[in-house]
Every structure is written in C-alpha cells, then in structure tokens.
Amino acid sequence: MERPFPGGALARFLLGTGASALAGLVLFGSEMLDPDALWFQCLSVGALLAGVIALLRVGRAGQALSLSTAFALVQVGYAWTLPPARALAETAWGIVLGGGVFAAALVFHRLAQHGFPFGKFVLLGPLVAGVYLAATAVILVTHRRGTDALGLIVQYVLVGLVVGDAVGLGVELAEMLPGIRAASPPDPRAA
C-alpha cells in the first residue's frame, strides 16, 4: 500500500512556483504572462522545477521523474507541429530541459539531505542556467546564420537563473514553515 503524501509537498510547490512567477513579473512585467514569450517559462518551467523538488523532498522520486518526462513529452508533441528541422531541434530541447531540470532538482534535494538547510537556491540558479545553456545550444543548430545567437543564449540563461534561484528560495522558505519536513533519508542498512 502506498503511503499518503507527507505534509509540505503542496507548500513547497506553491511557494516555489509563486516565487518564480513573482520574480518573472518583477523582472519582465506583464510580458511574463504571454505564453508565446520567452519569459513565460518563469511560470511554466518554474512550476515544473517546483513540482519536481516538492516530490523529491517528500520521497517521491518516481513521480518526480514522471513529471519531468511528461514535460519533455508535451514539448515533443508540440514540436511536431513545426517544420521538420525545427521539430527535431525543439524535441531535443524539450528532452534536455526536462532531464536537466530533474538533475538540478536532484542536486538540490541531495544537498538538503546532507544537512544544508538554507542557501541551496544560490546553486540551483546556475544549475538551471546551465541546463538552459545546453538546451539553447541544441536549438541554435537549426537557426539561420543571421540569428543573434549570443542574445538568445543570454536570454535563456537569464531565465534559468531567475527560475532556479526563485524556485529554490521559495522551496527553502516553505521548508521553514512549522510542520513541514522532508522524507527521511534512505537507510543504507535497508539495502
């Protein structure tokens, strides 16, 4: 029988997503609310990252991986509405972003398990920015020569920094609330 969700998953998700959305609104204004704008990822990827971290922190690694995989599959599905060369690049982008967000959340979770109660968000921002850097490099393969590659890279890395730092801070603040605790670390003797 599967155990119920320990308290705190929802608080982590809401405060993480809310912090990312608030940071996006402060930095990018109402443009952050336009689904076609790059800055909308403060909301969409912010919710993904907050959800993955929330699930990891309550001991639901399988569901966290499923969430990242579902995000990547939605990106793949959307990509195939585009011309073929662009569809391949967008597919790779979605897979790199979904997998990278899961990996960054896993680092955040492991740091928390090893006794770092606060300050992990400072590392999470650059980790997510690195994921965006790798994903953007994949997308640039299909862009024309006249594309401002450096400008696009800088914009995506900025989104990664904002999303990672804001979500990490929101989750850490949630973990300071009374009654919020993480799942116990796995017992090495149980294996």
C-alpha positions as CSV (number, residue, x, y, z in Angstrom):
1,M,0.0,0.0,0.0
2,E,1.3,3.4,-1.0
3,R,1.8,5.9,1.8
4,P,0.0,9.3,1.6
5,F,1.9,12.4,0.6
6,P,3.7,13.8,3.7
7,G,2.8,17.3,4.6
8,G,4.7,20.0,2.8
9,A,4.6,18.9,-0.9
10,L,1.9,21.4,-1.7
11,A,3.5,24.2,0.3
12,R,6.9,23.7,-1.5
13,F,5.2,23.6,-4.9
14,L,3.1,26.7,-4.3
15,L,5.8,28.8,-2.7
16,G,8.4,27.7,-5.3
17,T,6.1,28.4,-8.3
18,G,4.9,31.6,-6.7
19,A,8.4,32.9,-6.2
20,S,9.3,32.1,-9.8
21,A,6.2,33.8,-11.1
22,L,6.7,36.8,-8.8
23,A,10.3,37.2,-9.9
24,G,9.2,36.9,-13.5
25,L,6.6,39.6,-13.1
26,V,9.1,41.9,-11.3
27,L,11.8,41.5,-13.9
28,F,9.8,41.1,-17.1
29,G,6.5,42.7,-16.4
30,S,3.2,41.5,-18.0
31,E,5.2,40.0,-20.9
32,M,5.8,37.1,-18.5
33,L,2.1,36.2,-18.8
34,D,2.2,35.8,-22.6
35,P,2.5,32.1,-23.4
36,D,4.4,32.9,-26.6
37,A,7.0,35.0,-24.8
38,L,10.3,33.5,-23.6
39,W,9.7,34.9,-20.1
40,F,6.6,32.8,-19.7
41,Q,9.0,30.0,-18.8
42,C,9.3,31.7,-15.4
43,L,5.8,30.3,-14.8
44,S,5.9,27.0,-16.8
45,V,9.4,25.8,-16.1
46,G,9.2,27.3,-12.6
47,A,6.1,25.1,-11.9
48,L,8.0,22.1,-13.3
49,L,11.0,22.7,-11.1
50,A,9.0,23.4,-8.0
51,G,6.9,20.3,-8.6
52,V,9.9,18.0,-9.1
53,I,11.7,19.4,-6.0
54,A,8.5,19.1,-3.9
55,L,8.1,15.5,-5.0
56,L,11.7,14.6,-4.3
57,R,11.6,16.3,-0.9
58,V,8.7,14.0,0.2
59,G,10.4,10.8,-1.1
60,R,8.5,10.5,-4.4
61,A,11.4,10.3,-6.8
62,G,9.4,8.1,-9.3
63,Q,6.7,10.7,-9.6
64,A,9.3,13.5,-9.9
65,L,10.9,11.7,-12.8
66,S,7.4,11.1,-14.3
67,L,6.7,14.8,-14.1
68,S,9.9,15.8,-15.9
69,T,9.2,13.1,-18.5
70,A,5.7,14.3,-19.1
71,F,7.0,17.9,-19.6
72,A,9.5,16.6,-22.1
73,L,6.8,14.6,-23.9
74,V,4.5,17.6,-24.1
75,Q,7.4,19.6,-25.7
76,V,8.0,16.7,-28.1
77,G,4.3,16.7,-29.1
78,Y,4.3,20.4,-29.7
79,A,7.5,20.3,-31.7
80,W,6.0,18.1,-34.3
81,T,3.6,20.9,-35.4
82,L,6.7,22.7,-36.7
83,P,8.7,22.3,-39.9
84,P,10.9,19.1,-39.7
85,A,14.3,20.6,-39.0
86,R,12.9,22.8,-36.3
87,A,10.8,19.9,-34.9
88,L,14.0,17.9,-34.3
89,A,15.7,20.7,-32.5
90,E,12.6,21.5,-30.4
91,T,12.3,17.8,-29.5
92,A,15.9,17.7,-28.3
93,W,15.4,21.0,-26.4
94,G,12.4,19.6,-24.5
95,I,14.3,16.4,-23.6
96,V,17.4,18.3,-22.5
97,L,15.3,20.8,-20.5
98,G,13.1,18.1,-18.8
99,G,16.1,15.9,-17.9
100,G,18.2,18.8,-16.8
101,V,15.6,20.2,-14.6
102,F,15.2,16.8,-12.9
103,A,19.0,16.6,-12.4
104,A,19.2,20.1,-11.0
105,A,16.3,19.3,-8.6
106,L,18.1,16.1,-7.5
107,V,21.2,18.1,-6.6
108,F,19.1,20.5,-4.6
109,H,17.4,17.5,-2.8
110,R,20.7,15.7,-2.1
111,L,22.2,18.9,-0.6
112,A,19.2,19.2,1.7
113,Q,19.5,15.6,2.7
114,H,23.2,16.1,3.6
115,G,22.4,18.9,6.1
116,F,22.3,22.2,4.1
117,P,19.0,23.7,5.4
118,F,19.4,27.1,3.6
119,G,21.4,28.6,0.7
120,K,20.9,25.8,-1.8
121,F,19.0,28.2,-4.1
122,V,22.2,30.0,-4.8
123,L,23.5,26.9,-6.5
124,L,20.2,25.9,-8.1
125,G,20.1,29.1,-10.3
126,P,23.4,28.4,-12.0
127,L,22.5,24.8,-12.4
128,V,19.2,25.6,-14.2
129,A,21.0,28.3,-16.2
130,G,23.5,25.6,-17.3
131,V,20.6,23.4,-18.4
132,Y,19.2,26.2,-20.4
133,L,22.6,26.9,-22.0
134,A,22.8,23.3,-23.1
135,A,19.2,23.3,-24.4
136,T,19.7,26.6,-26.3
137,A,22.8,25.2,-28.0
138,V,20.7,22.4,-29.3
139,I,18.1,24.8,-30.7
140,L,20.7,27.1,-32.3
141,V,21.6,24.2,-34.7
142,T,18.6,24.9,-36.8
143,H,18.6,28.8,-36.7
144,R,19.7,30.8,-39.7
145,R,23.1,32.4,-39.8
146,G,21.7,35.9,-39.2
147,T,20.3,34.9,-35.8
148,D,21.6,36.7,-32.8
149,A,22.9,33.5,-31.1
150,L,24.6,35.3,-28.2
151,G,21.5,37.4,-27.4
152,L,19.3,34.2,-27.4
153,I,21.8,32.4,-25.2
154,V,21.9,35.3,-22.7
155,Q,18.1,35.5,-22.6
156,Y,17.7,31.8,-21.9
157,V,20.5,31.7,-19.3
158,L,18.8,34.7,-17.6
159,V,15.5,32.8,-17.5
160,G,17.4,29.8,-16.0
161,L,19.0,31.9,-13.3
162,V,15.7,33.6,-12.4
163,V,13.7,30.3,-12.3
164,G,16.3,28.3,-10.4
165,D,17.1,30.9,-7.8
166,A,13.4,31.9,-7.3
167,V,12.1,28.4,-7.0
168,G,14.9,27.3,-4.8
169,L,14.3,30.3,-2.4
170,G,10.5,29.6,-2.4
171,V,11.1,25.9,-1.5
172,E,13.6,26.8,1.2
173,L,11.1,29.3,2.7
174,A,8.4,26.6,2.6
175,E,10.7,24.2,4.5
176,M,11.0,26.8,7.3
177,L,7.2,26.7,7.9
178,P,6.2,24.8,11.0
179,G,5.2,21.2,10.4
180,I,7.0,21.0,7.0
181,R,9.6,18.3,6.9
182,A,11.2,16.2,4.3
183,A,11.1,12.5,3.9
184,S,13.7,10.7,6.0
185,P,16.9,9.9,4.1
186,P,17.1,6.3,2.9
187,D,18.6,3.9,5.5
188,P,21.8,2.5,4.0
189,R,21.4,-0.7,6.1
190,A,18.0,-1.4,4.4
191,A,19.6,-2.5,1.2
